[in-house]
Amino acid sequence: MQIEDNIPVPPSKTEAKYPFKNMTVGQSVFFPDEPDGSASRPSVAARVYAHREDDGSKFTARSIDGGVRIWRIA
């Protein structure tokens, strides 16, 4: 194997699973059949997204009948 420098990483071909990038403050999205609140996968994904993007975005999640709803609050 040969080690190489300055080879750019190609863009990802996968689409985002969750719509957090497209959400504006005040918008929300419902995820049916998810466990309670902050323990749900979408809730964790929203926190990771906000941390990774470091753009000041913040999300909050609440258990709603039959799933979890996530709001963008900042």
Secondary structure, DSSP 8 states (H G I E B T S, - for coil): ----SS-------S--SS-GGG--TT-EEEEET--SGGGSHHHHHHHHHHHHH-SS--EEEEEETTEEEEEE--
